[in-house]
Amino acid sequence: MEVLIKWLLGGAFALVAALCLLLQGVYWYGARDLPGQLPGPSRHYPDATRVLLWKQLGGHGEISVRKFNAISYPVTALAFGARYFLNPSEELQNPADLQLLDIASNYTGDLIERQAEPPLPHIVHHSSMGSNVEALSQPSYDRHFQSLALPIRLSREWPATRMLDMVLEHADYGRGTTGLDEAAQVYFGAPAEDLSQAETVALLSLKFSPGYIDPYCDAADFRTRFAIALAKSDLTAIDGDPMRQLTRLKPIACKSPN
């Protein structure tokens, strides 16, 4: 029996070691083509704006992101998935730092991909082979491995504040806007630095809540969403009506329902 136990323990140890080596190999494979210096945000946002975004993601207290490695990152993701699988009716939300890391990684990955795009080749049509557009559209497995390695590198190389700046600068806020600076001008006609806290929260709620609704065209639905976003940021509505804090909101031509 004692020999059997030793064999079982040795087998379990070997299995764990092999899994760790596999995960490390996956990371090395995905990280090998990442640029030496990852593209980041072009500006720094005020600390108050960063805090508002952090709270919209569910963060509390100090703004920070855990440093992950090739083993701890997939294990953490797997543990969260297991919790959801065991209790799918429970409302689960990724921790704020994981949400921030995931979103910042997506935007950083998009920048890397755009910077690495070669000029479009000449499209050759052939009756029997189709066109090389089909070949170009084939998914690159390397990108999937990169998407696993990139969050790990970001967690180890960037402070959380830089990730927040990346998200603020590259998020889509509706009305054809990208980035908080552009959204501030389009929605309120003011620079992002001149927005009130409530106006900033209104813009953040457009991105970090499910589905886009325009604060002017979908005022009733937006009012509910905005009130929730204000509560997350520890802000209160004026006289119970959150929309009274958005007096600078610019109207737009709304599409009539079909």
Salt bridges, closest charged atoms under 4 A:
GLU2 OE2 - LYS6 NZ 3.78
ASP33 OD2 - ARG32 NH2 3.47
ASP47 OD1 - ARG50 NH1 2.98
GLU90 OE2 - ARG83 NH2 3.99
ASP97 OD2 - ARG66 NE 2.67
GLU113 OE2 - ARG143 NH1 3.42
ASP142 OD2 - ARG32 NH2 3.45
GLU157 OE2 - ARG153 NE 2.80
ASP165 OD2 - HIS44 ND1 3.61
ASP165 OD2 - ARG50 NH2 2.70
GLU169 OE2 - HIS170 NE2 3.36
ASP181 OD1 - ARG43 NH1 2.39
GLU193 OE2 - ARG43 NH2 2.61
GLU199 OE1 - ARG248 NH2 2.65
ASP214 OD1 - ARG175 NE 2.75
ASP234 OD2 - LYS55 NZ 3.03
ASP239 OD2 - ARG244 NH1 2.50
ASP241 OD1 - ARG223 NE 3.22
